[in-house]
Amino acid sequence: MQRSLTVTVLGLLAALGGCAGLADPFVREGTWAPTHVNDDNLRAMVVNPVDLQHGTGATDSLGVTAVTAVTRLRTDNVKTLPEGTLSGIAPGAGSGGQGGGGGGGGAAQ
């Protein structure tokens, strides 16, 4: 029994040792390597080549609104959200976090 176990383990180690000789498929000669693929795809998708130099703003947006929001964010002067109770649920209203759900804990009759 001991001898067959030793032979099996040695056989497995020899088989696994043969795998070490295989080269990494990504560095193997003749394998495709992605070089500048993202840049090439971006150039193919851009309709106006000038957009690669600087972006194009939206014609229907108010830049002043965006600028003031970003300025408040950068200066740590963000406005707080208003208290909203459209759904009738106000913050802090409730039963103190205890679950409801019905009468006594007995079985249905």
Sequence and secondary structure as in RCSB ss.txt:
>XXXX:A:sequence
MQRSLTVTVLGLLAALGGCAGLADPFVREGTWAPTHVNDDNLRAMVVNPVDLQHGTGATDSLGVTAVTAVTRLRT
DNVKTLPEGTLSGIAPGAGSGGQGGGGGGGGAAQ
>XXXX:A:secstr
 HHHHHHHHHHHHHHHHHHTTS  TTTSTT    SSHHHHHHHHH SSGGGGTS    TTS HHHHHHHHHHHHT
T         TTS  TT SSTT    SS SS   
